[in-house]
Amino acid sequence: MKLLVVGGSGFIGRQFLEHADLGGWDVCATHHSHELKCRYNTMRYDLLGADADLSDFDAAVYMAGNSNHTWALDHTADDMSLNAVAMARFLASFRGDLVLLSTGALYYGHAGLVGPFTPVDPLFPYAISKLASELLARWSAENGRLRSLKVLRLYYAFGPGEKERRLIRRALVQFGVKGERAFKINGTGQSLMGPMYVTDVVRALELALGRGAPGVYDLPSYRPYTVREIVETAAKVCGIEPEIELVPSTEGTLTFYSSQKPLQEVFGFEQRLSLEAGMKQYLEHLHHAAG
């Protein structure tokens, strides 16, 4: 059985290749702008320029594309290309079982409990491009061009290999590596997030690859956290009493959240690391990386 890991050189892709149990699969992972060294076969694959025939693969885990929400605001055409056009090109020849990592940002504009039952109409460039990607995959599945489709809408992954700009990494570096107490938060600090350590995200993808019914599922942490709670937890893990400054911002406060229950019921998923436990593990990595 041949498995294609699309986006193997990205943050979650690298962690998936390192930590997922892929015994029994003949794995090939794609990369483009970043070299990829792993124990599996690799293939250089340009999301927008490659004409590779992917019909020989039995299954794929798709984690490629743009994931920078802010960048998408000023690069809407490029964001649409990397997320939606790239998916269309991939679907031109792939015909197997697809596990697609999407985003909880699709619920932008809603408040309270949301889920795949919630109608989505996000007026936000990044979410629009990811929704287009999902819809293309769902169209392919509905028309028999895919054997099956499982979509996991991820809220927030953190851990080794993520970009320096991301919230939890910045907080742990500021408090735990540099020993500084000051930290700035844009807006009220009350926006909700669903942070999950990356190895738990890998576990969810691994389970979706091997079991469960086709469909759309949410992948949040076991409970929502405010941005301020996340920063304060990072400070606690680092033994720091933080000095948090709220910076006025035009960004709205996000108040939607999701449940893990469908993942638990369909895939047997259990989040193994709490936010604090994941931060402690990540901090050890950051200390080691800093020498």
C-alpha positions as CSV (number, residue, x, y, z in Angstrom):
1,M,0.0,0.0,0.0
2,K,1.5,3.3,-1.1
3,L,1.1,6.4,1.0
4,L,1.8,10.0,-0.2
5,V,2.6,12.6,2.5
6,V,2.0,16.0,0.8
7,G,3.8,18.7,2.6
8,G,6.3,16.5,4.3
9,S,8.9,19.3,4.7
10,G,6.5,21.5,6.6
11,F,6.1,21.9,10.4
12,I,3.4,19.3,10.9
13,G,4.6,17.2,8.0
14,R,8.0,16.6,9.5
15,Q,6.5,15.7,12.8
16,F,4.2,13.3,11.1
17,L,7.0,11.5,9.3
18,E,9.0,11.3,12.6
19,H,6.3,10.2,15.0
20,A,3.5,8.5,13.1
21,D,3.4,4.7,13.1
22,L,3.4,4.0,9.3
23,G,4.4,0.4,9.4
24,G,2.9,-1.5,6.5
25,W,2.9,1.6,4.3
26,D,5.3,2.3,1.4
27,V,5.7,6.0,2.2
28,C,6.8,8.8,-0.1
29,A,6.9,12.4,1.2
30,T,6.9,15.6,-0.8
31,H,9.1,18.6,-0.4
32,H,9.7,21.7,-2.5
33,S,11.6,24.8,-1.2
34,H,13.0,23.0,1.9
35,E,15.1,19.8,1.7
36,L,13.7,16.8,3.5
37,K,15.8,14.2,5.2
38,C,13.8,11.3,6.6
39,R,13.7,7.5,6.7
40,Y,11.2,7.4,3.8
41,N,11.3,8.0,0.1
42,T,11.0,11.7,-0.9
43,M,9.9,13.5,-4.0
44,R,10.3,17.1,-5.0
45,Y,6.8,18.4,-5.7
46,D,5.8,21.9,-6.8
47,L,2.3,22.6,-5.7
48,L,1.6,24.9,-8.6
49,G,4.0,23.6,-11.3
50,A,4.2,19.9,-10.9
51,D,2.5,17.6,-13.3
52,A,3.3,14.4,-11.4
53,D,1.0,11.4,-12.0
54,L,-0.2,10.5,-8.5
55,S,-2.7,7.8,-9.5
56,D,-0.4,5.0,-8.2
57,F,-0.8,6.0,-4.6
58,D,-3.5,4.2,-2.5
59,A,-3.7,7.0,0.2
60,A,-2.5,10.5,0.9
61,V,-2.2,12.8,3.9
62,Y,-2.4,16.4,2.6
63,M,-0.7,19.0,4.8
64,A,0.6,21.4,2.2
65,G,-0.2,25.1,1.4
66,N,-0.1,28.4,3.2
67,S,-0.9,28.4,6.9
68,N,0.0,32.1,7.7
69,H,-3.2,33.9,8.3
70,T,-1.7,37.4,8.4
71,W,0.3,36.9,5.3
72,A,-2.9,35.9,3.4
73,L,-4.4,39.3,4.1
74,D,-1.9,41.1,1.9
75,H,-1.2,38.2,-0.5
76,T,-4.7,36.9,-1.2
77,A,-4.0,35.7,-4.8
78,D,-0.9,33.8,-3.7
79,D,-2.8,32.4,-0.7
80,M,-5.6,31.2,-3.0
81,S,-3.1,29.6,-5.3
82,L,-1.2,27.8,-2.6
83,N,-4.3,26.4,-1.0
84,A,-7.1,26.1,-3.6
85,V,-5.3,25.9,-6.9
86,A,-2.7,23.5,-5.5
87,M,-5.5,21.2,-4.3
88,A,-7.1,21.3,-7.7
89,R,-3.8,20.3,-9.3
90,F,-3.3,17.5,-6.8
91,L,-6.8,16.1,-7.4
92,A,-6.2,16.0,-11.2
93,S,-4.5,12.6,-10.8
94,F,-4.9,11.4,-7.2
95,R,-7.7,8.8,-6.8
96,G,-7.1,7.1,-3.5
97,D,-8.2,7.7,0.2
98,L,-7.4,11.3,1.2
99,V,-6.9,12.7,4.7
100,L,-7.0,16.5,4.4
101,L,-5.7,18.7,7.2
102,S,-7.9,21.8,7.0
103,T,-8.5,24.6,9.6
104,G,-10.9,25.7,12.3
105,A,-10.6,29.2,10.8
106,L,-13.5,28.3,8.6
107,Y,-15.8,29.1,11.5
108,Y,-14.7,32.7,11.4
109,G,-17.7,35.0,12.2
110,H,-19.4,32.5,14.5
111,A,-19.7,32.5,18.3
112,G,-20.0,29.6,20.8
113,L,-20.0,25.9,20.0
114,V,-19.4,25.1,16.3
115,G,-18.7,22.0,14.3
116,P,-19.1,20.4,10.9
117,F,-22.9,20.9,11.4
118,T,-22.3,24.7,11.3
119,P,-22.8,26.6,8.0
120,V,-19.5,28.3,7.1
121,D,-19.2,31.6,5.2
122,P,-15.9,33.1,6.4
123,L,-15.1,36.6,5.2
124,F,-11.4,36.1,5.9
125,P,-8.9,35.4,3.0
126,Y,-7.1,32.5,4.6
127,A,-10.3,30.8,5.6
128,I,-11.8,31.4,2.1
129,S,-8.9,29.7,0.4
130,K,-9.0,26.7,2.8
131,L,-12.7,26.4,2.4
132,A,-12.2,26.3,-1.4
133,S,-9.6,23.6,-0.9
134,E,-12.1,21.5,1.2
135,L,-14.9,22.0,-1.3
136,L,-12.8,20.8,-4.2
137,A,-11.8,17.7,-2.3
138,R,-15.5,17.1,-1.3
139,W,-16.6,17.6,-4.9
140,S,-14.0,15.0,-6.0
141,A,-15.2,12.5,-3.3
142,E,-18.9,13.1,-4.2
143,N,-18.2,12.4,-7.9
144,G,-16.1,9.2,-7.3
145,R,-12.8,10.8,-8.2
146,L,-11.6,10.0,-4.7
147,R,-12.1,6.6,-3.0
148,S,-12.7,8.4,0.3
149,L,-12.2,11.7,2.1
150,K,-11.7,12.6,5.7
151,V,-11.2,16.3,6.6
152,L,-9.7,17.3,9.9
153,R,-10.2,21.0,10.8
154,L,-7.2,21.8,13.0
155,Y,-7.4,24.7,15.5
156,Y,-3.8,25.3,16.6
157,A,-0.7,23.1,16.7
158,F,2.4,24.0,18.5
159,G,5.8,22.3,19.0
160,P,9.3,21.9,17.5
161,G,9.7,23.2,14.0
162,E,6.9,25.9,14.0
163,K,7.6,29.4,12.9
164,E,9.2,31.9,15.4
165,R,6.3,34.3,15.0
166,R,3.8,31.9,16.6
167,L,2.3,32.7,20.0
168,I,3.3,29.8,22.2
169,R,6.9,29.6,20.8
170,R,7.3,33.4,21.3
171,A,6.0,33.2,24.9
172,L,8.2,30.2,25.8
173,V,11.3,31.8,24.3
174,Q,10.5,35.1,26.0
175,F,9.9,33.7,29.4
176,G,11.8,30.4,29.5
177,V,14.9,31.0,27.3
178,K,15.5,34.7,27.7
179,G,14.0,35.0,31.2
180,E,12.1,38.2,30.3
181,R,8.8,39.0,32.0
182,A,7.3,41.5,29.5
183,F,5.0,40.2,26.8
184,K,2.6,42.0,24.4
185,I,-0.8,40.7,23.4
186,N,-2.6,42.3,20.5
187,G,-6.3,43.1,21.4
188,T,-8.1,42.1,24.5
189,G,-6.4,38.7,25.0
190,Q,-9.9,37.1,25.2
191,S,-9.9,35.5,21.8
192,L,-10.3,31.7,22.0
193,M,-7.8,29.2,20.7
194,G,-7.6,25.4,20.8
195,P,-3.9,24.7,21.1
196,M,-2.7,21.1,20.9
197,Y,0.9,19.8,21.0
198,V,2.0,18.6,17.6
199,T,2.4,14.9,18.5
200,D,-1.3,14.8,19.4
201,V,-2.1,16.3,16.0
202,V,0.1,13.6,14.4
203,R,-1.8,10.9,16.4
204,A,-5.2,12.2,15.1
205,L,-3.9,12.1,11.5
206,E,-2.5,8.6,12.0
207,L,-5.9,7.4,13.3
208,A,-7.8,9.0,10.5
209,L,-5.6,7.3,8.0
210,G,-6.3,3.9,9.5
211,R,-9.9,3.9,10.7
212,G,-13.2,5.8,11.0
213,A,-15.9,6.9,8.5
214,P,-15.3,9.5,5.8
215,G,-16.5,13.0,6.8
216,V,-15.5,16.3,8.3
217,Y,-14.2,16.4,11.8
218,D,-12.8,19.2,14.1
219,L,-9.4,18.9,15.8
220,P,-9.3,21.3,18.7
221,S,-7.8,20.9,22.2
222,Y,-10.0,19.3,24.8
223,R,-11.1,22.7,25.9
224,P,-10.7,26.3,24.6
225,Y,-8.2,28.7,26.1
226,T,-8.1,32.5,25.8
227,V,-4.9,34.0,24.4
228,R,-4.2,35.5,27.8
229,E,-4.6,32.1,29.5
230,I,-2.1,30.6,27.1
231,V,0.5,33.3,27.8
232,E,-0.1,33.0,31.5
233,T,0.3,29.2,31.3
234,A,3.6,29.6,29.4
235,A,4.8,32.0,32.1
236,K,3.8,29.5,34.8
237,V,5.7,26.7,33.1
238,C,8.8,28.9,32.9
239,G,8.5,30.0,36.5
240,I,7.9,33.6,35.6
241,E,5.5,36.2,36.9
242,P,4.5,37.8,33.6
243,E,4.0,41.5,32.8
244,I,1.4,41.4,30.1
245,E,0.7,44.5,28.0
246,L,-2.5,44.6,25.9
247,V,-1.9,46.5,22.6
248,P,-4.9,48.1,21.0
249,S,-5.9,46.3,17.8
250,T,-8.5,46.3,15.1
251,E,-8.7,42.5,15.1
252,G,-11.9,41.1,16.4
253,T,-12.2,38.8,19.4
254,L,-12.8,35.2,18.4
255,T,-15.4,33.4,20.5
256,F,-16.1,30.2,18.7
257,Y,-14.8,26.8,19.9
258,S,-15.3,23.1,19.0
259,S,-15.6,19.7,20.7
260,Q,-13.2,16.7,20.5
261,K,-16.1,14.3,21.1
262,P,-16.7,13.2,17.5
263,L,-13.0,12.4,17.1
264,Q,-13.1,10.3,20.3
265,E,-16.2,8.4,19.2
266,V,-15.2,7.8,15.5
267,F,-11.4,7.4,15.7
268,G,-10.8,6.6,19.4
269,F,-8.7,9.7,19.7
270,E,-7.5,10.9,23.1
271,Q,-5.4,14.0,23.7
272,R,-2.3,12.7,25.5
273,L,-0.7,16.0,26.5
274,S,-2.4,18.9,28.2
275,L,-1.5,22.4,27.3
276,E,0.9,22.7,30.2
277,A,2.5,19.3,29.6
278,G,3.0,20.1,25.9
279,M,4.6,23.4,26.9
280,K,7.0,21.7,29.3
281,Q,8.1,19.3,26.6
282,Y,8.4,22.1,24.1
283,L,10.5,24.2,26.5
284,E,12.9,21.4,27.0
285,H,13.4,21.3,23.2
286,L,13.9,25.1,23.1
287,H,16.5,25.0,25.9
288,H,18.4,22.2,24.1
289,A,18.2,24.1,20.8
290,A,19.5,27.3,22.4
291,G,22.5,25.3,23.7
